[in-house]
């Protein structure tokens, strides 16, 4: 429940602004104890308004006339009304003057105050929700997931998972211009029936939206959302329990840091193979770097880049020299010469073809990783 006493600064600005608009009318706002917390007559701040206490206890307006003043110490002639939030009284607002003259003005003022506190309460609730979501995300992605703490926070958010769950990381591209409206993405997914507030979870951290979905969610579910054009989408394998959610999150973070594609869904077999190659290039960097050092003995950086691009296109074209040469816009003989130079420089010309393909893929990936580190 919002506490009006905690908003004294706003209340004071409110009474002073409205008073100026109404020709200097005296306006007061009282808390649940009947204490004046804001007034255009600052000498009254902190004093008890017994008329406000009556409004709080009775739950309705009170018009105080000259004749009634002895019954309401601390009050003045005027009209007083309850301020409500979600149907409950949280304070009182009053205006000095003959009741029949200020009644309608006080009612308008009350409507404005009610709407403000409703807005303030919604913002307060949203901040609490975001804070809880951030806390839960931290618990879920911790190395040693504490199930009891996780379930306690999930209960506060009124969320429960049905395992296996799918972790999705949506991150703003580095070259994206402007702000990504992740709330629009969430509302679109909810409208499509992909996200269920009771069984799915999301957390927003800086330029990243993390989703944990109890139902199956794939890259195709995310296509067609306009905001996604400026985002990278990373979908690791499903998580079967709380501990594996943390592993999925770590996998997504690693992919974001080391791989380039805008869409990486490990449900796709080809993407899983690419991920494995990247992991290998990272984990066995010292071995792969020894081959790269050997190549640099025979090729300068420019030649190395040209030769490795030829190798990449050659294998991507299913080892079709014609297709690869067309893709690069060079002669077939030039492409063949570059591929041969790369393989010979690495010292693997006598390796079986499968091993050549495997190692050249790893060298290409490792060079990409080194270039990114240099940047």
Steps between C-alpha positions, in 0.01 A plus 500: 500500500630841404575732795391859443724622782802392295398738219503827694719676242255427220201586719647841581563574132146386419326729750713801406453453124124449524462787745665737251256384231205558734586850608687417820258256663629330815542128432610229745594134471482280812635153573318209664558648845334827397835676505544777241796396283460768229329839503507837328495632856837354600446597866239224521730220379543244778183596686200267542188564292212338694269541202737276301493242782120499471522444121736204554287337769165566328626434149320790335518876430444763764398862454611711797303818560572786740256352751677163496851629574479443881447129426809478279811651662777573251254526210372801309187567302521295182437170323700180557502174303680164525785421260466139386731243344354173370182571694674564832543833678865609518454863609279808484497810281323820601442855383419801720198714420126485522410134434240580234759707312798260515323161490526453121857625487596259777339212310703583189814523712423162658460337156840635396664384824342152475628460144848610596525256790363225279778574252758526777384167644521334158855626458588380850355156423692487171827586672438225757420257217818591310704466817358155573559391141861615518544312829342182360713515185810529718393198705418293192833573332717456811747212494336332800129554448321519836164339425333622819594865436403467135156363582443765769558781248298319234210482745518878547488542121226236472702300247560125483701312236407180321826329407668477258518875443651691210742782571512780241741794499405801286768767490525832320751496214809711555433703185127541570383859512259629760324316777357146479145483636520161669156558654354492147672167436358359824148623428516356146613161630224505762240595241612211279457262794873417512554653845283410798533727805434207737762260363754713316750754627684798355768732630627823348861595565642805314478415126415133551169318541516151648199269474439163666206330332326186629359424154717442193623824345706508182660758275199481265276621784707817519509583132276774366532715812619834368717579804700179443672655197736682735558200729700180520306190604676218685317179592703231678378146566200456738566485875363203694536648852598815690872423486498456122330840456825651623695294247267610221550864600879453503487336158294790360744754646799312353335488158423871513862579580673268252266430207380746236165380366188701574299182554650200681255222586667184633191300405645512147758224438721715275505776762594247771793387287612861450473560875711189568766624257509840671528334840786285371678798347471679833591205725795379290621842395866419573497201262321689224723804549804277431359428152432870446857587600623246246284659229633847581851380422397471135214753470474864598174615668339618177582175316389293800162676503450448126597134514277425800204674335555280195510192723177607674315556172637176353370285785174700525439421131540129565854507355368625165775714352260656249240605759761628746682701231172655386409590857834675546507655153840351415633249245482129583878468473548786747265334747674163468841662545391680817346188653816303422725769649299504826510122539869480421587791732322318784703189418195275460509427127538125571213485755178311412240733347269484805785611728595781263143631500476473881830675570450775240160574651660534843777725363244723331295530822809558711612784271154657542528475879847655495378783277214570742739502795718748310200727442 
